[in-house]
Amino acid sequence: MHTEEISGLVVDSALKVHSALGPGLLESAYRACLAHESEMRGLDVSQEKALPIRYEGADISVGYRIDLLLNQKVIVKLKAVERLLPIHTGQVLSYLKLSGCKLGFLINFNVLHLKDGIKRVVNGL
């Protein structure tokens, strides 16, 4: 499956989850439901995927976890906050660089209209 096809499925899945649950829940609830919805749409989903840092030829585990990794190509970082901050985008970009993925999404479910809470992040490598 191509990255753009995965991208469309991520957005559609997130919209469905937000429509069903609304704002105000914990990130873990949105993660579980988005993972389930994504799997129902045929995506391979890894939750809380460990992401080590590669430093001087060694993989160093420091506790970083990708909320959702879809088809080993697209990263999704979930938030349930009042508003997104630049540091949240920076986190997604760092995860993209560390993983070698090119596309990520930062999705804040704590909004009235989810279209206002979705940010696409691209790693220029």
KEKE-3310 file (N, C-alpha, C; in steps of 0.2 Angstrom, whole numbers, plus 5000, padded with zeros to 4 digits):
npx = (5004:5003:5010:5002:4989:4988:4989:4976:4968:4971:4967:4953:4949:4953:4943:4931:4933:4934:4921:4913:4917:4920:4927:4938:4942:4955:4971:4975:4963:4959:4969:4968:4956:4958:4968:4961:4951:4959:4965:4953:4952:4961:4975:4991:4995:5005:5006:5012:5026:5042:5056:5072:5087:5099:5115:5132:5134:5127:5111:5101:5091:5079:5067:5058:5042:5032:5016:5007:5011:5009:5008:5022:5026:5020:5019:5009:5006:4997:4987:4978:4975:4973:4978:4989:5006:5022:5032:5026:5025:5038:5042:5036:5043:5056:5054:5051:5063:5071:5066:5066:5055:5044:5032:5021:5008:5001:4989:4976:4964:4956:4947:4933:4930:4938:4945:4952:4962:4971:4987:4998:5014:5030:5045:5059:5070)
npy = (4994:5011:5026:5038:5032:5026:5037:5043:5034:5035:5048:5047:5037:5042:5053:5046:5040:5051:5057:5047:5047:5059:5074:5075:5063:5051:5050:5037:5030:5035:5031:5017:5015:5021:5013:5001:5004:5007:4995:4988:4993:4987:4990:4987:4988:4994:4997:5009:5007:5003:5014:5016:5026:5028:5029:5032:5020:5011:5004:5013:5011:5022:5024:5030:5030:5026:5031:5026:5015:5013:5001:5000:5012:5025:5037:5040:5052:5054:5066:5074:5087:5105:5114:5112:5113:5120:5111:5098:5095:5095:5084:5074:5075:5072:5058:5054:5056:5047:5035:5033:5035:5044:5051:5058:5060:5072:5071:5079:5075:5083:5093:5102:5101:5089:5091:5103:5098:5090:5088:5086:5079:5080:5072:5077:5070)
npz = (5000:4996:5003:5002:5001:5013:5021:5018:5023:5037:5040:5037:5046:5059:5059:5059:5072:5080:5078:5084:5097:5102:5109:5124:5130:5136:5129:5127:5125:5113:5105:5106:5100:5087:5082:5081:5072:5061:5058:5054:5042:5035:5038:5044:5060:5073:5090:5102:5098:5101:5100:5097:5099:5087:5090:5088:5081:5089:5095:5106:5119:5125:5129:5120:5112:5098:5095:5086:5072:5056:5044:5043:5038:5041:5054:5068:5080:5094:5103:5116:5120:5125:5116:5101:5102:5095:5099:5099:5086:5083:5090:5082:5070:5074:5078:5065:5059:5067:5064:5050:5043:5031:5032:5044:5056:5067:5078:5087:5097:5106:5101:5094:5081:5071:5060:5063:5071:5065:5059:5046:5045:5037:5033:5026:5024)
capx = (5000:5007:5010:4996:4983:4988:4987:4969:4964:4972:4962:4946:4949:4953:4937:4926:4934:4932:4914:4910:4919:4920:4933:4938:4945:4962:4975:4975:4957:4959:4974:4966:4950:4961:4971:4956:4948:4964:4965:4947:4952:4966:4981:4995:4996:5009:5005:5017:5031:5048:5060:5078:5091:5105:5121:5139:5133:5123:5104:5101:5084:5078:5060:5053:5037:5028:5009:5004:5015:5005:5012:5029:5028:5017:5019:5004:5006:4990:4987:4972:4977:4970:4980:4995:5012:5027:5036:5023:5027:5045:5042:5034:5048:5061:5052:5051:5070:5074:5063:5067:5049:5044:5026:5018:5002:5000:4982:4974:4957:4953:4944:4927:4930:4944:4949:4956:4967:4975:4993:5003:5022:5034:5052:5062:5076)
capy = (5000:5017:5031:5042:5028:5025:5044:5044:5029:5037:5053:5044:5033:5047:5057:5042:5039:5057:5057:5042:5048:5067:5076:5075:5057:5051:5048:5030:5028:5037:5026:5010:5015:5022:5006:4996:5007:5006:4987:4986:4996:4983:4992:4984:4993:4993:5002:5010:5004:5006:5018:5017:5031:5026:5033:5029:5013:5007:5006:5014:5012:5027:5024:5033:5025:5028:5029:5021:5014:5010:4998:5002:5018:5031:5037:5044:5054:5057:5071:5076:5093:5111:5116:5109:5117:5118:5105:5092:5094:5093:5077:5069:5076:5068:5051:5052:5055:5041:5029:5033:5036:5050:5054:5057:5064:5074:5072:5081:5074:5087:5099:5101:5098:5085:5094:5108:5095:5086:5091:5082:5081:5076:5071:5078:5066)
capz = (5000:4995:5008:5001:5002:5020:5023:5017:5028:5043:5041:5038:5052:5064:5058:5062:5079:5084:5077:5088:5104:5103:5113:5132:5133:5137:5123:5126:5122:5106:5102:5105:5095:5080:5080:5079:5065:5055:5057:5051:5035:5032:5039:5049:5065:5079:5095:5107:5095:5104:5095:5100:5096:5085:5092:5087:5079:5094:5097:5113:5121:5130:5131:5116:5109:5093:5097:5080:5066:5051:5038:5044:5034:5043:5061:5071:5087:5097:5108:5119:5124:5124:5109:5099:5102:5091:5102:5097:5079:5083:5092:5076:5066:5077:5077:5058:5057:5070:5061:5043:5039:5028:5034:5051:5058:5074:5079:5093:5098:5110:5098:5092:5074:5071:5054:5066:5076:5061:5056:5043:5045:5032:5034:5020:5024)
cpx = (5005:5005:5004:4990:4983:4986:4979:4965:4965:4967:4955:4945:4948:4946:4931:4927:4931:4924:4910:4911:4919:4927:4933:4940:4952:4965:4975:4969:4957:4964:4971:4960:4953:4964:4966:4952:4953:4965:4959:4947:4958:4974:4985:4997:5000:5008:5010:5024:5038:5053:5067:5082:5097:5111:5127:5138:5129:5116:5103:5093:5083:5071:5055:5049:5033:5021:5006:5009:5011:5009:5019:5031:5025:5016:5013:5005:5000:4991:4979:4973:4973:4972:4987:5000:5017:5031:5033:5025:5034:5046:5041:5040:5054:5060:5052:5059:5073:5072:5065:5061:5048:5038:5023:5012:5002:4992:4980:4966:4953:4951:4937:4926:4937:4948:4954:4962:4971:4981:4997:5010:5026:5041:5055:5068:5082)
cpy = (5006:5022:5035:5038:5027:5032:5045:5040:5032:5043:5051:5041:5037:5051:5052:5041:5045:5058:5053:5044:5055:5068:5075:5068:5057:5049:5041:5027:5029:5032:5020:5010:5016:5016:5001:4998:5006:4999:4985:4988:4992:4986:4988:4989:4990:4999:5002:5006:5007:5009:5020:5023:5027:5031:5029:5022:5008:5009:5007:5015:5017:5028:5028:5028:5029:5026:5024:5021:5010:5007:4999:5008:5025:5031:5042:5046:5057:5061:5072:5082:5100:5114:5113:5115:5115:5112:5098:5090:5092:5086:5072:5069:5072:5060:5049:5051:5049:5035:5028:5034:5043:5054:5052:5061:5066:5075:5074:5080:5078:5094:5097:5098:5095:5088:5099:5105:5090:5090:5085:5084:5077:5077:5072:5074:5070)
cpz = (5000:5001:5008:5002:5010:5023:5023:5022:5035:5045:5042:5044:5058:5064:5061:5069:5083:5084:5082:5096:5106:5107:5121:5135:5133:5130:5122:5123:5115:5102:5100:5099:5088:5078:5077:5072:5060:5053:5053:5044:5032:5033:5044:5054:5071:5084:5100:5105:5098:5098:5098:5096:5094:5086:5092:5086:5084:5094:5104:5115:5127:5131:5126:5113:5104:5095:5092:5075:5061:5045:5038:5040:5037:5051:5063:5078:5089:5103:5110:5123:5121:5117:5108:5100:5097:5093:5100:5090:5079:5085:5086:5071:5068:5076:5070:5056:5060:5067:5054:5039:5036:5030:5041:5051:5065:5074:5086:5093:5102:5107:5096:5085:5072:5065:5057:5070:5072:5058:5053:5043:5041:5033:5027:5019:5021)
residu = (MET:HIS:THR:GLU:GLU:ILE:SER:GLY:LEU:VAL:VAL:ASP:SER:ALA:LEU:LYS:VAL:HIS:SER:ALA:LEU:GLY:PRO:GLY:LEU:LEU:GLU:SER:ALA:TYR:ARG:ALA:CYS:LEU:ALA:HIS:GLU:SER:GLU:MET:ARG:GLY:LEU:ASP:VAL:SER:GLN:GLU:LYS:ALA:LEU:PRO:ILE:ARG:TYR:GLU:GLY:ALA:ASP:ILE:SER:VAL:GLY:TYR:ARG:ILE:ASP:LEU:LEU:LEU:ASN:GLN:LYS:VAL:ILE:VAL:LYS:LEU:LYS:ALA:VAL:GLU:ARG:LEU:LEU:PRO:ILE:HIS:THR:GLY:GLN:VAL:LEU:SER:TYR:LEU:LYS:LEU:SER:GLY:CYS:LYS:LEU:GLY:PHE:LEU:ILE:ASN:PHE:ASN:VAL:LEU:HIS:LEU:LYS:ASP:GLY:ILE:LYS:ARG:VAL:VAL:ASN:GLY:LEU)
# end
